[in-house]
Amino acid sequence: MYSSAKILAGNRRSVSGSIRVPGDKSISHRALMLGALAEGRTRIRGFLPGEDCLATLAALRALGVHIDTADPDCIIVEGVGLHGLRAPHGPLDMGNSGTGMRLLAGILAGQSFTSELTGDASLQKRPMERVAAPLRQMGATLMTTGGRPPLQITGGVLRPIEYASPVASAQVKSAILLAGLYANGETRVTEPGISRDHTERMLETFGVGVRYGSRFAAVQGPARLVGCDVSVPGDLSSAAFALGAGCLAAGAGLSIEGVGINPTRTGLLEILQMMGADIRIENKSMMGSEPVATLRVQPSRLHGVVIPGHLVPLAIDELPLVFALAACADGVTVINGAEELRHKESDRIAVMAAGLRELGIEVEETPDGARISGGELRGGTVDSAGDHRIAMAFSIAAMCASGRVEILDTANVATSFPNFVPLMQSIGLELANA
């Protein structure tokens, strides 16, 4: 459903300061779910209180898990064990969260009851057969609605499988691995490319033996998870927008502290450096099982590049920002191999291309990407199609526009970055919610 919320973005280019971005969305989802399946108490620090993660939290509560949020700095999950979930009284509303829906489907496939997962209008357009098909192979009964949500799941006695995923997708891989916790034997997933390994790392944190490499992961079931303390690093996908602002700024440099730099997530940093960005990675350390660092960015003159195919899956969520920065760069940027963008919260290729054209930029769409000719952006009105990452990407592109940019349908920014506007204002951007 269309939202009347919008962001008004100006072209102020003086950016400086030191900030922290909200906790990683992917890791926050997983910490809640594994904490729920563990035996004992799990404490989560740095949890992202965005709408997507709160939908997962509400769903777990509906499944009988006690979660204490009285201290927002330390979420406490009282684990019920692998077989302690109970049937919900109604459909589980995952809001806009594809991650929440697909991962929870893997868990629900191993239950002894029937449940239904639904979501908002955007989520109900997203493909679910990519997780339903392998979970059926494992012995669960799943019914989609034309391949999309709502998703009805009747759990069963699961069997291990070896699954060759046709797409490199952390959500697909994770759903199968979570279901594999309930199967008797080794469940193994292979992929055509690299995908995020947050699930594998966190399963190890909870005491589960996992075998994994660059393109495979395997768990041995049935498994036992033990409650633990989890610290969530800053989300690199959120830090991306501050990095983009720092590149385009005319002022002093910007530091972003405590950002997760998991190597399956750092494609954006390589892409920006290829485009001429002056980004330095400092103060590296480990936060639990995840590497973190301070990212320092200085004003940079960006130029167009042909983005190598191997970096695309490592930066898939950040590509809307890359589109925006390419529009502000000198020369032509070519993105291929990104067909997955057409199946996100919106068709991100089409929506970004339409918005950039509205601002005067020449964009040639291809089935799996685009060719973007950097140039002079004018002010105007663009439609984010309710997609949080597109709304934020245009907020950064506006720094290079000749006039104010009005970005429509921006309420879903709260799904991943609830304090986006005030935090960006604090470093010097000219933004306002309207």
C-alpha positions as CSV (number, residue, x, y, z in Angstrom):
1,M,0.0,0.0,0.0
2,Y,1.3,3.4,-1.0
3,S,2.6,5.6,1.9
4,S,2.2,9.4,2.1
5,A,5.6,9.7,3.9
6,K,8.3,11.4,2.0
7,I,11.9,12.7,2.4
8,L,12.9,16.2,1.2
9,A,16.6,16.2,0.3
10,G,18.8,19.2,-0.4
11,N,22.2,19.5,-2.0
12,R,24.3,20.5,1.0
13,R,27.7,18.8,0.6
14,S,29.5,19.6,3.9
15,V,29.8,16.3,5.7
16,S,32.0,15.5,8.7
17,G,32.0,13.8,12.1
18,S,32.1,10.4,13.7
19,I,29.0,8.2,14.0
20,R,27.7,4.7,14.7
21,V,25.1,3.1,12.5
22,P,22.3,0.8,13.8
23,G,22.9,-2.9,14.4
24,D,23.1,-5.3,11.5
25,K,19.7,-6.4,10.3
26,S,20.7,-9.8,9.1
27,I,22.5,-10.7,12.3
28,S,19.7,-9.3,14.5
29,H,17.1,-11.6,12.8
30,R,19.4,-14.6,13.3
31,A,20.2,-13.8,16.9
32,L,16.5,-13.8,17.8
33,M,15.7,-17.0,15.9
34,L,18.7,-19.1,17.2
35,G,18.2,-17.7,20.7
36,A,14.6,-18.9,20.5
37,L,15.7,-22.4,19.5
38,A,18.5,-22.6,22.1
39,E,18.4,-24.1,25.6
40,G,18.8,-21.4,28.1
41,R,19.1,-17.6,28.0
42,T,20.5,-15.5,25.1
43,R,21.4,-11.8,25.6
44,I,21.5,-9.7,22.4
45,R,23.4,-6.4,22.5
46,G,23.3,-4.0,19.6
47,F,19.9,-5.3,18.3
48,L,18.4,-3.4,15.4
49,P,14.9,-2.1,16.5
50,G,13.8,-1.7,12.9
51,E,10.4,-2.8,11.7
52,D,11.7,-5.9,10.0
53,C,13.5,-7.3,13.1
54,L,10.5,-6.3,15.3
55,A,8.3,-8.4,13.0
56,T,10.5,-11.4,13.6
57,L,10.4,-10.7,17.3
58,A,6.6,-10.6,17.3
59,A,6.4,-13.8,15.4
60,L,8.6,-15.6,17.8
61,R,6.5,-14.3,20.7
62,A,3.4,-15.7,19.0
63,L,5.2,-19.0,18.8
64,G,5.6,-19.1,22.6
65,V,9.0,-17.6,23.1
66,H,9.5,-15.1,26.0
67,I,11.6,-12.1,24.8
68,D,12.3,-9.3,27.3
69,T,12.8,-5.9,25.6
70,A,12.6,-3.7,28.7
71,D,16.3,-2.8,28.2
72,P,16.7,-1.8,24.6
73,D,20.4,-2.2,24.9
74,C,20.2,-5.8,25.9
75,I,17.4,-8.0,24.5
76,I,16.9,-11.2,26.5
77,V,15.5,-14.3,24.8
78,E,14.5,-17.3,26.9
79,G,15.1,-20.2,24.6
80,V,12.6,-23.0,24.4
81,G,14.8,-25.5,22.7
82,L,14.6,-27.1,19.2
83,H,11.1,-28.6,19.9
84,G,9.6,-26.0,22.3
85,L,7.8,-23.8,19.9
86,R,4.0,-23.9,20.0
87,A,1.3,-23.4,17.3
88,P,0.4,-19.7,16.9
89,H,-3.2,-18.6,17.2
90,G,-3.2,-16.9,13.8
91,P,-1.1,-16.0,10.8
92,L,2.4,-14.6,11.5
93,D,2.7,-11.2,9.9
94,M,6.3,-10.6,8.8
95,G,5.6,-7.1,7.6
96,N,8.2,-6.2,4.9
97,S,10.7,-8.8,5.9
98,G,11.8,-11.3,3.3
99,T,14.6,-12.5,5.6
100,G,12.3,-13.1,8.5
101,M,9.8,-15.0,6.3
102,R,12.3,-17.2,4.5
103,L,14.4,-18.1,7.6
104,L,11.4,-18.7,9.8
105,A,10.0,-21.0,7.1
106,G,13.0,-23.2,7.6
107,I,12.3,-23.4,11.3
108,L,8.6,-24.0,10.9
109,A,9.2,-26.8,8.5
110,G,10.5,-28.9,11.4
111,Q,7.5,-28.3,13.7
112,S,4.6,-30.6,14.5
113,F,1.9,-28.0,13.7
114,T,0.6,-25.9,10.8
115,S,1.4,-22.2,10.6
116,E,1.0,-19.4,8.1
117,L,3.4,-16.6,7.2
118,T,2.1,-13.5,5.6
119,G,3.3,-9.9,5.1
120,D,2.6,-6.5,3.6
121,A,1.8,-5.8,0.0
122,S,5.4,-5.6,-1.0
123,L,6.4,-8.9,0.7
124,Q,3.4,-10.6,-0.9
125,K,5.0,-10.0,-4.3
126,R,8.3,-11.7,-3.5
127,P,9.2,-15.2,-4.7
128,M,8.9,-18.0,-2.1
129,E,9.2,-21.1,-4.1
130,R,13.0,-20.8,-3.9
131,V,12.7,-21.8,-0.2
132,A,9.5,-23.9,-0.5
133,A,10.8,-26.3,-3.0
134,P,13.9,-27.6,-1.0
135,L,11.8,-27.6,2.2
136,R,9.3,-29.9,0.5
137,Q,12.2,-32.2,-0.5
138,M,13.0,-32.4,3.2
139,G,9.5,-33.6,4.0
140,A,7.5,-30.5,5.0
141,T,4.3,-29.5,3.3
142,L,4.3,-25.9,2.0
143,M,1.7,-24.1,0.0
144,T,2.4,-20.8,-1.6
145,T,0.0,-18.4,-3.3
146,G,1.1,-18.5,-6.9
147,G,4.7,-18.9,-5.7
148,R,4.4,-16.0,-3.3
149,P,3.1,-15.3,0.2
150,P,1.0,-16.1,2.1
151,L,2.9,-19.3,2.9
152,Q,1.3,-22.1,4.7
153,I,3.6,-24.6,6.3
154,T,2.8,-28.0,7.9
155,G,5.9,-29.3,9.5
156,G,6.9,-33.0,9.5
157,V,9.7,-35.4,10.2
158,L,12.5,-33.9,8.1
159,R,15.2,-35.8,6.2
160,P,18.6,-34.4,5.3
161,I,19.2,-33.4,1.7
162,E,22.0,-32.2,-0.6
163,Y,20.7,-29.2,-2.3
164,A,22.3,-27.4,-5.3
165,S,20.7,-23.9,-5.1
166,P,20.2,-22.3,-8.5
167,V,20.9,-18.9,-6.9
168,A,23.5,-17.6,-4.5
169,S,21.1,-16.6,-1.6
170,A,21.9,-16.4,2.1
171,Q,18.1,-16.6,2.7
172,V,17.6,-19.8,0.8
173,K,20.8,-21.4,2.2
174,S,19.8,-20.3,5.8
175,A,16.3,-21.7,5.5
176,I,17.6,-25.1,4.5
177,L,20.3,-25.1,7.2
178,L,17.8,-24.2,9.9
179,A,15.5,-27.0,8.7
180,G,18.5,-29.2,8.7
181,L,18.8,-28.7,12.5
182,Y,15.8,-31.0,12.7
183,A,16.9,-33.7,10.2
184,N,18.7,-36.9,11.1
185,G,22.0,-36.6,9.2
186,E,23.9,-34.0,7.2
187,T,22.1,-31.3,5.3
188,R,24.3,-29.7,2.7
189,V,23.7,-26.6,0.4
190,T,25.9,-25.7,-2.5
191,E,25.6,-22.4,-4.4
192,P,26.8,-21.0,-7.7
193,G,28.4,-18.1,-6.0
194,I,29.3,-16.6,-2.6
195,S,26.5,-15.6,-0.2
196,R,26.5,-14.2,3.3
197,D,27.7,-16.6,6.0
198,H,26.1,-15.0,9.1
199,T,24.0,-18.1,9.7
200,E,27.0,-20.4,9.7
201,R,29.0,-18.2,12.0
202,M,26.1,-17.8,14.4
203,L,25.3,-21.5,14.5
204,E,28.8,-22.0,15.7
205,T,28.4,-19.4,18.4
206,F,25.3,-21.4,19.6
207,G,27.4,-24.6,19.7
208,V,26.3,-26.2,16.4
209,G,29.0,-27.9,14.3
210,V,28.9,-26.4,10.8
211,R,31.1,-27.2,7.8
212,Y,31.3,-24.4,5.3
213,G,33.4,-22.9,2.6
214,S,33.0,-20.2,-0.1
215,R,30.2,-22.0,-1.9
216,F,28.8,-24.7,0.4
217,A,27.5,-25.1,4.0
218,A,26.5,-28.2,5.9
219,V,25.0,-29.0,9.3
220,Q,24.6,-32.3,11.1
221,G,21.2,-32.8,12.7
222,P,19.5,-33.3,15.0
223,A,21.4,-30.4,16.7
224,R,21.4,-28.8,20.2
225,L,21.8,-25.0,20.6
226,V,23.0,-23.4,23.8
227,G,22.0,-19.9,24.8
228,C,24.8,-17.4,24.7
229,D,25.7,-13.7,24.5
230,V,25.5,-12.1,21.1
231,S,26.9,-8.6,20.1
232,V,25.5,-7.2,16.9
233,P,28.0,-5.0,14.9
234,G,26.9,-2.0,12.9
235,D,25.2,-2.8,9.6
236,L,27.5,-2.2,6.6
237,S,24.4,-1.9,4.4
238,S,23.4,1.1,6.6
239,A,26.9,2.5,6.8
240,A,26.9,2.4,3.0
241,F,24.8,5.6,2.8
242,A,27.2,7.5,5.1
243,L,30.1,6.3,3.0
244,G,28.4,7.5,-0.1
245,A,27.8,10.9,1.5
246,G,31.4,11.1,2.6
247,C,32.6,10.4,-0.9
248,L,30.4,13.2,-2.4
249,A,31.2,15.7,0.4
250,A,33.2,18.8,0.0
251,G,34.1,19.0,3.7
252,A,36.2,17.1,6.1
253,G,36.3,13.3,6.4
254,L,33.8,11.1,8.1
255,S,34.4,8.1,10.5
256,I,31.9,5.3,11.0
257,E,32.7,3.1,14.0
258,G,32.0,-0.5,14.9
259,V,30.9,-1.6,11.4
260,G,30.7,-5.3,10.5
261,I,33.2,-6.1,7.7
262,N,32.2,-9.8,7.1
263,P,34.1,-10.7,3.9
264,T,30.8,-11.9,2.3
265,R,29.5,-8.4,2.7
266,T,32.4,-6.1,1.6
267,G,31.8,-6.0,-2.1
268,L,30.6,-2.4,-1.8
269,L,34.0,-1.3,-0.3
270,E,35.8,-2.8,-3.3
271,I,33.4,-1.2,-5.8
272,L,33.7,2.2,-4.2
273,Q,37.5,2.0,-4.1
274,M,37.5,1.0,-7.8
275,M,35.4,4.2,-8.5
276,G,38.1,6.3,-6.7
277,A,36.7,6.5,-3.2
278,D,39.2,7.2,-0.4
279,I,38.1,4.7,2.2
280,R,40.3,3.3,4.9
281,I,39.6,0.3,7.1
282,E,41.0,0.8,10.6
283,N,40.9,-0.6,14.2
284,K,40.0,-4.1,13.0
285,S,38.8,-6.5,15.8
286,M,36.3,-9.3,16.4
287,M,32.8,-8.8,17.8
288,G,31.9,-12.4,18.7
289,S,32.1,-14.3,15.4
290,E,32.0,-11.2,13.2
291,P,34.9,-8.9,12.2
292,V,34.4,-5.2,12.8
293,A,36.3,-2.0,12.0
294,T,36.1,1.8,11.8
295,L,35.6,3.0,8.2
296,R,37.1,6.4,7.4
297,V,36.1,8.1,4.2
298,Q,37.4,11.3,2.6
299,P,35.9,13.5,-0.1
300,S,36.6,11.7,-3.4
301,R,36.3,12.3,-7.1
302,L,34.4,9.2,-8.4
303,H,34.6,7.8,-11.9
304,G,32.6,5.2,-13.7
305,V,33.7,1.6,-13.8
306,V,32.6,-1.8,-15.2
307,I,31.7,-3.6,-12.0
308,P,33.2,-7.1,-11.9
309,G,30.6,-9.9,-11.8
310,H,32.1,-11.5,-8.7
311,L,31.5,-8.4,-6.6
312,V,27.8,-8.1,-7.4
313,P,26.5,-10.8,-5.0
314,L,28.8,-9.3,-2.3
315,A,27.1,-6.0,-2.7
316,I,23.6,-6.9,-3.7
317,D,21.8,-4.8,-1.1
318,E,24.1,-1.8,-1.6
319,L,23.6,-1.7,-5.4
320,P,20.9,1.0,-5.3
321,L,23.5,3.3,-3.7
322,V,26.0,2.3,-6.4
323,F,23.4,3.4,-9.0
324,A,23.1,6.7,-7.2
325,L,26.9,7.3,-6.9
326,A,27.3,6.3,-10.6
327,A,25.0,9.1,-11.5
328,C,27.3,11.5,-9.7
329,A,30.5,10.1,-11.1
330,D,32.5,11.0,-14.2
331,G,31.9,8.6,-17.1
332,V,29.9,5.5,-17.5
333,T,29.3,2.7,-14.9
334,V,28.1,-0.7,-16.1
335,I,26.4,-3.2,-13.8
336,N,25.7,-6.7,-15.0
337,G,24.8,-10.0,-13.3
338,A,22.3,-8.3,-10.9
339,E,19.0,-9.9,-12.0
340,E,18.3,-10.6,-8.3
341,L,17.6,-6.9,-7.9
342,R,14.4,-7.3,-9.8
343,H,13.1,-9.6,-6.9
344,K,13.8,-7.4,-3.9
345,E,11.3,-5.1,-2.1
346,S,10.8,-3.6,-5.5
347,D,12.3,-4.1,-9.0
348,R,15.3,-2.1,-7.9
349,I,16.8,-1.9,-11.4
350,A,13.6,-0.4,-12.9
351,V,12.8,1.9,-10.0
352,M,16.4,3.3,-9.7
353,A,16.5,3.7,-13.5
354,A,13.2,5.6,-13.6
355,G,14.2,7.9,-10.7
356,L,17.6,8.7,-12.1
357,R,16.0,9.5,-15.5
358,E,13.6,11.8,-13.7
359,L,16.6,13.7,-12.3
360,G,18.2,14.0,-15.8
361,I,20.6,11.1,-15.9
362,E,20.9,8.8,-18.9
363,V,20.3,5.2,-17.9
364,E,20.1,2.1,-20.2
365,E,18.4,-0.8,-18.5
366,T,19.4,-4.4,-19.2
367,P,17.7,-7.6,-18.0
368,D,20.3,-8.0,-15.2
369,G,21.7,-4.5,-14.7
370,A,22.2,-1.1,-16.2
371,R,24.5,1.3,-18.0
372,I,24.6,4.6,-16.1
373,S,26.1,7.8,-17.6
374,G,27.2,10.2,-14.9
375,G,26.1,13.7,-15.3
376,E,24.4,16.8,-13.9
377,L,21.5,15.9,-11.7
378,R,18.5,18.3,-11.5
379,G,16.0,18.6,-8.7
380,G,12.7,16.8,-9.0
381,T,10.4,14.2,-7.6
382,V,11.2,10.5,-7.5
383,D,9.2,7.5,-6.4
384,S,11.0,5.0,-4.1
385,A,8.2,2.4,-4.6
386,G,8.2,1.8,-0.9
387,D,11.7,0.5,-1.0
388,H,13.8,1.6,1.9
389,R,17.2,1.3,0.2
390,I,16.0,3.2,-2.9
391,A,14.7,6.0,-0.7
392,M,18.0,6.3,1.1
393,A,20.0,6.1,-2.1
394,F,18.2,9.0,-3.6
395,S,18.7,11.0,-0.4
396,I,22.5,10.6,-1.0
397,A,22.2,11.4,-4.8
398,A,20.4,14.6,-3.9
399,M,23.8,16.0,-2.7
400,C,24.8,16.4,-6.3
401,A,21.5,17.8,-7.6
402,S,21.0,21.4,-8.7
403,G,17.8,21.6,-6.7
404,R,15.8,19.9,-4.0
405,V,14.8,16.3,-4.5
406,E,11.5,15.0,-3.2
407,I,11.4,11.3,-2.5
408,L,8.0,9.7,-2.3
409,D,6.7,6.6,-0.4
410,T,9.5,6.5,2.2
411,A,7.8,5.0,5.3
412,N,9.7,1.7,4.9
413,V,13.0,3.4,5.7
414,A,12.1,2.4,9.2
415,T,12.4,-1.3,8.4
416,S,16.2,-1.2,8.4
417,F,17.3,2.3,9.4
418,P,14.8,3.9,11.8
419,N,17.0,6.9,12.6
420,F,18.3,7.5,9.1
421,V,17.2,11.1,8.7
422,P,18.4,12.5,12.1
423,L,21.7,10.6,11.9
424,M,22.4,11.9,8.4
425,Q,21.4,15.4,9.5
426,S,24.0,15.0,12.3
427,I,26.8,14.7,9.8
428,G,25.6,17.6,7.7
429,L,23.1,16.3,5.1
430,E,20.1,18.5,4.3
431,L,17.2,16.0,4.9
432,A,13.8,16.3,6.4
433,N,10.9,13.9,6.8
434,A,7.6,15.2,5.4
